[in-house]
């Protein structure tokens, strides 16, 4: 197992790429804000997910990636195979 990188090393390595991603995100949010919306409020739940993820980003400490992944994930459905009509592994499908 390798050791953790120092925070300064991480910044030196990842700063420009991360800055670019933040700018790209800001540009997308600007386009969303400028786009006309029918009926006043944006009905798409994905916008709420984006806002929730942005709030999670500003929380200090590790674990943000997991938190954000959960925001964009569905709850586990133990019956997903039958709902999506996916055969179980090893079943005769020939």
C-alpha positions as CSV (number, residue, x, y, z in Angstrom):
1,X,0.0,0.0,0.0
2,X,1.4,3.4,-0.9
3,X,1.5,6.3,1.6
4,X,-0.9,9.3,1.3
5,X,0.3,12.3,-0.6
6,X,0.8,15.6,1.2
7,X,-2.0,18.2,0.6
8,X,0.5,20.6,-1.2
9,X,1.5,17.8,-3.5
10,X,-2.1,17.0,-4.3
11,X,-2.8,20.7,-5.0
12,X,0.2,21.0,-7.2
13,X,-0.8,17.9,-9.1
14,X,-4.6,18.4,-9.4
15,X,-5.2,22.1,-9.1
16,X,-5.5,23.1,-12.8
17,X,-7.7,20.1,-13.7
18,X,-9.9,20.7,-10.7
19,X,-10.2,24.4,-11.4
20,X,-11.2,23.5,-15.0
21,X,-13.9,21.2,-13.7
22,X,-15.3,23.9,-11.3
23,X,-15.4,26.4,-14.2
24,X,-17.2,23.9,-16.4
25,X,-19.7,23.2,-13.7
26,X,-20.2,27.0,-13.1
27,X,-20.8,27.5,-16.9
28,X,-23.4,24.7,-16.9
29,X,-25.2,26.2,-13.9
30,X,-25.2,29.6,-15.6
31,X,-26.8,28.1,-18.7
32,X,-29.4,26.4,-16.6
33,X,-30.2,29.7,-14.8
34,X,-30.5,31.6,-18.2
35,X,-32.7,28.9,-19.8
36,X,-36.4,29.7,-19.8
37,X,-38.5,27.5,-17.4
38,X,-42.2,26.9,-17.9
39,X,-44.5,27.2,-14.9
40,X,-41.9,29.0,-12.7
41,X,-40.2,26.2,-10.9
42,X,-38.0,23.6,-12.6
43,X,-39.8,20.3,-12.4
44,X,-36.8,18.0,-13.1
45,X,-35.6,16.3,-10.0
46,X,-32.0,16.1,-11.4
47,X,-31.6,19.9,-10.7
48,X,-32.4,19.1,-7.0
49,X,-29.8,16.4,-7.1
50,X,-27.2,18.8,-8.4
51,X,-28.0,21.3,-5.7
52,X,-27.8,18.7,-3.0
53,X,-24.5,17.5,-4.4
54,X,-23.1,21.0,-4.4
55,X,-24.1,21.4,-0.8
56,X,-22.3,18.2,0.0
57,X,-19.1,19.5,-1.8
58,X,-18.8,22.4,0.6
59,X,-18.9,20.2,3.7
60,X,-15.4,19.7,5.1
61,X,-13.8,16.3,5.7
62,X,-13.4,13.1,3.8
63,X,-16.4,11.1,2.4
64,X,-17.8,13.7,-0.1
65,X,-17.4,11.3,-3.0
66,X,-19.5,8.6,-1.3
67,X,-22.1,11.1,-0.2
68,X,-22.5,12.5,-3.7
69,X,-22.6,9.0,-5.3
70,X,-25.5,8.2,-3.0
71,X,-27.3,11.4,-4.0
72,X,-27.2,10.2,-7.6
73,X,-27.9,6.6,-6.9
74,X,-31.2,4.7,-6.7
75,X,-32.2,2.9,-3.5
76,X,-31.4,-0.8,-3.8
77,X,-34.4,-2.9,-5.0
78,X,-33.9,-6.6,-4.2
79,X,-36.4,-7.3,-7.0
80,X,-34.6,-5.4,-9.7
81,X,-33.9,-8.4,-11.9
82,X,-37.5,-9.2,-12.4
83,X,-38.6,-5.6,-12.7
84,X,-36.0,-5.1,-15.5
85,X,-36.5,-8.6,-16.9
86,X,-32.8,-9.5,-16.4
87,X,-32.2,-13.2,-16.1
88,X,-30.3,-14.5,-13.1
89,X,-26.7,-15.6,-13.7
90,X,-26.5,-19.2,-14.7
91,X,-30.1,-19.5,-15.9
92,X,-30.7,-21.2,-19.2
93,X,-31.1,-18.4,-21.7
94,X,-30.6,-20.2,-24.9
